[in-house]
């Protein structure tokens, strides 16, 4: 997510420049009388900046609970880092055993899974405060998650719900969401900002194009019979999944062909943007490794692989985001929410075909990067009818929006002269077997007129597209032992939660040294250190207490060395 543009001001006040939609959404939120506010804004539009600005205004410097709920562990850390830029110290490593919000933190970040397991604790912790529920449709993905969210935040004063795309519920309704048909149907948003509007505004999202590839697939059906079809063939709905899975089989020819085409496009883009990256969304972990092997065989460079069974997956994503490595392969970890603005190319190599998932995946390559005047992005997809439908809907929205921009630009006399003054703003049947697959069409043959590829479509950004609306920010709540000064108002040089994590790790290292040096058991060493430093539990200790405990451990070790 882009850094907010901060204006110098008095020590206890700051201002931030918001995009037009963020400003409108903020005003709608501040004037909203109900406890629940649902903001739907396309991926890349800046929901995080809007939400944290809203939290600053809602809190008005008061020390009230602030809780953020995110879909994944990686996104917890991402939210904590973003909050630092707004002067909020949020603890992403909180768990139910910790109990309350740490005394030196403004709030916590938890996952939807944690809401299910720690609902009672969160109920007490969040009472009277504000809760931000990111990608709130996840609360409907698991019945226990929804129940947990409903219980955990029943007594929160305000609940700010965020989603990157409109959603609906035909089964269990998502807590705190209003629906068109009572407890089901389409979710009713209080503010909505879609992909088309973002394209018209300019400088928010990229125009995304959808090269689609047909193919000829052969497989053994669930009943053991031989089957074959292309994506253009009308087949029984129960065979569509097998056809798509066959195309995506790493041992066939369809997938390698499409990966090569996608890499060629990425290489072309990297001539203008050297750090541009590509994303492959795979079916599962085994498939992800196979896709990575295909890419390495073609490119000579091993791609990054982010797998949910790897405890270091978040580190892999962060390292990739900071590097200029070409490709990253993932299953779901990067398909939603993860912020890697340099991604310009993606390959849909998964059998997940829902509209919600598709739009979220497209969002990974749609975020505009300041400083580049032309930023087309490309999402390579199988020409499966379901995916074709999703792609055509977005392409139609894109074309309509670019037409609007052309009309808008025609009314500007010196738009191109202003470019240099642009500013930064912020399970398969047992008998199923894939036999072969061959890619057909794509960019080598003239595409059908409705496949969303038009080389002449682009967005030209002028300075006035990027001009935002500055607003004042109330100071963040004061923490014990800290003055809200100029630096604290927008976060310190290093995130407090990261410093505390380091201190807990160093404390754990000292305990191991003391166990070896004294022959005492771990619990005994921990209890003695807690006694010497005057704390109850390490998990509940603030930064000052952790430093005091670390010093107590060092003093103990030094005294043991003196005895020797």
N, C-alpha and C positions, 0 to 999 in steps of 0.2 A: 504494500500500500504506500502511496507517495507520502513524503514528509509534508506536514502542513506548512503553509507559508506564514511565518510568525512576524508580527510587527512589533518593534520595540515599544514599551509602555512602562508605566509605573510598576514598581516591584510586585504589587499584589494584583495587578491586572494584566491580562494579555489579550491580544486579538488574533483571530484566525480568518483567513479568506476562504469562504465556502463557495462551492458551485451553486448555481441558481437553484437546482433541485434540492440540494442540501439545506439551503436557506429556507425554501418553502416548506420542506418537511419539518425542519426545526420549529418554525412558527406554528405549524399544524399541531405538532407534539405539545408545545408549551401552552397552547390554547385548548387542548383536548381535556375534557372533564372526566372521562371514564378511566379506569385503572389500566386498561389494556390498549396498546397502540401498535398496530401492525403496519410496518413499512416494507413494501416490496420494491426493490430496486435491482436492476440487472447486474450480474457479476461484473466487477470492475468499476462500478459507478462511484464507490466511496462510502459504502454503508458503515464501515468502521469509524471513519472520521465523523460522520453524522451522529452515530450513536454515542461516541465519547464526548462530542460537543454537547449533545442533549443531556448527558449525565452531569457534565460540569454545570450547566444551567439549572438542572433540576435540584442538585445538591446545594447550590449557592454557598459553598464553603462550609456547610454543616457536616458534622461527622455522623453520617447515617450509613447503613450497610449498602455496599455495592457488590453485586454478584453478576458475573458473566457466565453464560452457559454456551459451550461450543461443542461441535460434533466429535472432535478427535483430540487426542493428547497434543498432537503437533499444533493444532489451532489454539489450544490453551496457551502455549508459549507465545504464539504469534499475537494473540490478544494482549497478553501481559506486556510484550514489547511495545505494541502500539500505544497502550495506556500510559506508558512512561512518558511519551511525547506530550501527553496532556496533563502531566503532573500527578497521575494516579499510580500508586504502587499496589499492584494486584498480585496475589500469591497463586501461581498455577500448580504448585505441588501440594495444595491443601488436600487433606483427606478427613474422613469423619472422626478419626481418633484425635485429630488436632482440636476439634471442638469449635470454638469461636474464631472469628477473624483475628489473625495475629495483631497484637497491639500496635505494631509499627507498620501496618499495611492498611490501605483504604478498603480493600475488599479481596475477593478470591475469584478464580476462574475454575469452573468444573465442567465435566462432560455430562451428557444426557444420561449415560450409564451410571454415573455417580449420583445423579438425582434419584435414580431408582433405589440404589443401595444406601443412600444417606439422607433420605427424605425427611426423617424426623429431625435430624440435626440441622439441616438446611432450613426447615420450617422456623425453628427458633432463631437461627442466625440471620435470616433475611427479613424478619418482621419489621415493618415500617420503612424498609429501604427500597431501592430500585434494582430491578433485575433486567438484564439484557439477554434475550434468548436468540442466539445467532443461528440462522438456518433452522427456524423453529419447526419446519416440516419433519425434522428428524424425530421430534417427540411423538410422531405418529408411526414411526417405523417399527416400534416394539411396544406392545401393550404395557409392559411394566415401566417403560420409559415415560410414557404419557401419564400413567398413574403417579409415578414418582414426581414428575414436574408439577402436577396438579396439587399434590400434597405439600411439596417442598416450598412452593411460593404462594400458597393460599393467602398468607398474611402480609405479603409484600405490598407496599403502598402503590408502586407503579411497575408495570411490566412492559418493557419495550421489545416487541417481537420483530425480528428481521428475517427476510427471505430474499433469495436471489431470483426467484421466479414465481409466478402465481401457482398455487397448488389447490388441490381439492381433496376431500375425504369422503369415501363411500362406506367406510367401516367405522373404526373407532375415531371419534373426533379428537383433534389436538386441543389440549387445554388452553383456555384464554383466547381462542380464535372464534370469531363470528363467522357463520356460514350462511349461504343464500337459502338453504333449505333446513333451517333449524340447526340440527347437529350434524349435518353432512352437506355435500355439495361443494361449490366453490368458496374458497376463503374470501372474506370481505376485508379488503385492505383500507387503512385510514389514509395512506399516501402511497401512490404507485408511480414508478419511473421506469419505463421499459427500454429495451434495446433500441427501438426505433427513435424514441425521444432523445436518447443519448447520442445517437448518430447525428441527428439534426443539430444538436447543441455543439458538437465537435469537441475534440480534445478530451473525451471521456472514454470512449470505446473505439475499437478498430472495426473496419468492415471485414467480416469473416466470409470466406468463400469455401464452397464445398465440392471439391473434386470427388465424383462418385465413380466407383468401379463395379461393372457387372462381372460375371464369371460363370464358368461351367463347372458344376460340382457333382460328384458321384459319392454315394454313401450307402451303407447297409442300414435299413430302417429298423425300428424297434421290433418288428415281427420277423426280421431276418431277410426281408426282400431287398433286392437291389433297386436303388433309386438314383435319378439324376435330374438336375434342373439348373437353370440359370436364374438370376434374380429377376429377370423379366418374365419368367414363367409364372402363371397363376397356379399355385399349388395349395393343397389343404393346409389349414392353419397349423395343424399339429406337426407338419413337416418343415415349417419355416425355421424353427429353432435349429433343427439338424442341418438344414442348408446353410445357415449362417455359421454354425460351428464348423462345418466342413471348410468353408471359405477361410476361416481364421486358423485352421490347422497349420501349425508351423512346418509340417512335413509336405504340405502341398505347394502349389505355385502361386496361388492368389496372394497370400500374405507377403512372401518375399518380393513379389513384383510391386506391390503397393508401398512397401517400406522403402524400396529403391527410389520410386517416384517421389515419395515424401522427402527423402534425404536430398535428392537433386534439387527440390524446391528450397529446402533449408540452406543448402550450399549457395544457391543463388541469392537468397536474402542476406546471408552472412557477408556477402561482398559489400553491402551497404551498412549492415549492422553486425559487426564481427562477433558479438556475444549472443546473437539470436539463438534460441534453443528450440528443440522439438520434444514432444511428449507422446509416448505410446501408452494407451490405456488397454491393459491386457485382461484376459478372462479370469485368471487365477495366478497363484505364485509360480507354479510350474510353467504355465504359458508365458508369464513375464520373463522368466529366465530364457525360454526358447526364443522369444522376440529379441531379447538382448543379444543372444548368440548370433541371430541372423543379422542384426545391425552391425555387430563387430566384424562379422565375416565380410560384409560389404564395405564398411567405412574404414576398417582397420583401427577403430577406436572403441574401447569398451564403454558402453553407456552406463550411467548411474542406474541402479536398481533400488527402488524403494518398496520394500515388502513389509506387510503388517506383522509378520512373525519375527522380524528383525528388530531387536531392542534399540538399534541405532538408526532406525529408519528416519526419524526426525532429523538426526545429524546429517544423513545422506541428502535429504531434501534441502536443508539449510546450506550445505556445502555446494550443492548443485546451483542453488539460487545465486550464490555469490561468485560462481566460477563462470568461465566461458565455454564449458563442456557442451558438446552439441546435443546429445540425447539423454533423456531420462525415461525409464520404463517403470510403470506402476500399475497397481490393480485399481484401488479406489482412493488411495491416500492423497493423490493430487487432483482427483477429479472434481473436488469441491472445496472451495474456500482457500486453499493454499495459494499464497501470493508469490508468483514468480513472473514478474512483468515481462521478462525477456523471451518468454515462450511465444513463438510465432507460427509454429506448425504442430499439428496433432494428428494422430492416427487412431480411429475408433476400432480397436481390435478386441472388443468385448461383446458378449451376447446380451448385455443389458440394453434394452431398447426403449425404455420409458422416456416420455417427453421431458420429465423433470431432470432425469440423469443426463440426457442429451444436452439440454440447455446449460446445466451446470458445467458439463465438460467443455462445451464451447466457450464458456466464460473464462476458462483457464488461459485462452489465447487472445481474449478480447480486450484486455486492459491496455489502455493507451499509455505510451511512454513519452514523457515530455522530451522535446529536442529533436524528434524525427518528424519530418513533414509528411511522409507517406508510410503507412503502416498496415498494409494488407496482411491478413492472417489466413491460414489455410487449414481446413479440417478435412482429412481424408477419410471417407466412409464407404462401407460396402453399400451397393445399390439395393439393399433390402428395402421393400416397400415401406416398412415402418420408419426406418431411418430416413428414407427419401422424403417422406411426409414431413418429418421434423425439419429437415434441411430446407425444404422448399418454403416452409412457413417463415423461417428466419431470413431466407434469401429474399422473399417477397417484402418483408419488413425492411430489409436493407435497401432494396431498390427504391422503395417508396420514400425512404428517409433521405437517400442520396439525391433523389429528384427534388425533394424539398430544399436541400442544401444548395443545389444548383440555382434554384429560384432565389434563395436568400443571398447567394454570392453575386447574382446578377444585379442586385440592388446596392452592392457595395462598390464604390469607385476605386478604392485603393487597397483592396484586401491583400493582393499578392505583395504589395510593397511593405506590408506590416509583418510578413512572416519572420523576419529576423528579430522582431521585437517581441516574439512570443514569450510568455512567462510560464513558469511551472506552477501548477495548481494540484493545489491538491486534488438338479442331478440328472444324468443322461441315462436312457434305457440300456439294459445290459447288452443287447445285441447291436447297439449303434456302433458304427465304425466309419470314420471319414476315410474315403478311398483316394480321391484326387480333387484338386481344384485348380482352375486356370483363370487368371484375370482377363477380362475383356474390356475394351473401351478406356475410359479415363481420359487423360489429357492427350493421348496419342491420336484419338479419333474425335471428330467433331461431336461435342456433347449435345444432347437434346436442349431445346431452347429454355426449358424450365429447370435446369439443374443448378442454377445459381451461379454460374461462372460467366462473368462478363469482364474481360480484361480492361475495359474502359472505365469501370466503376472505381472510383477512389474518392477519398476525402482530402481536401486541401484545407489546412487549418490556418486561420489568421489570428492575430493577437486578440481581437475582440471576442473570439470564441473562448479564449482562456481566461478572460478577465472575470474575477469572482467578486463576491460581496463580503467585505470585511465586517466582522462583528466582534464585540467585546466578549471576553470569557471571564466569568467569576473565578476567584481563586479556588484551587482545590482545597478540600478539608485539611486542616492542620493536623499533623501527627505528633504524638508525644515526643518532646525533646528536639523538635525540628521547627524552625521558622520557615514560613512559606516565602522564600526569597525569589529573586529573579530566576535562579537556576531551577529551584524546586518547582516553580510554577509550570515548567514544561518538562520536568523529569531530569534526573541526574545523568552523569556521564555513563554510568553503568547501572543497569536495572537492579533495584534493591532485591528483587526475588532471586536474581542471579548471584548477587553477593552472598545472600543467605544460604543458597544452595552450596556455594563453594565452602562457606564456613561449616556447614553440617558435614560435608565430605571431609574437610580437614579434621574436624572433631572425631569423626569415625576412624580416621587414620591414626590419630593419637591414642585412641582407645586400644587399637590393635597393638601399638607399641607398648602401652602400659600392661596389657595382658601378657605379652611376652616377657616384659621386664620384671613383673611382680609375681607372675604365676597365678594371679587372681582370675576368677571367671568374668566374662563380659558384663553380666548384670551388676556385679559388685563394683567393677571399675566405673561403670556408668553412674551408679548410685553415688559413689564417692565424689565424682566430678560434679554431679548436680549439687551435692551438698556444699562442696567448696566454692562453687560459683553462685549459689543461691537461686537455682532454677528448679522448676518441677519436672518438665519434660523437654527434651531437645526439640521435638516437633512444635512445641508451643512457644519456644524462646524467640525473642526479637533479636535484631542484629547485634545490639550492644551486649546482650546476655550471651550470645554465641561467641562473641569475641572474648568475653570474660572467662567463659568455660574453656576456650582454647588456651588462654593464658594460664589458667589453673592447671591444665594438662601439661603444658610446657614446664611450668614450675615444678610439678611433681616429677617429671622425667629428669629435670636438672638435678633435683635433690637425690634421685636414685643414682645418677652418675657420680655425684659427690661421695656417696656411700662407698662406691666401688673404689 
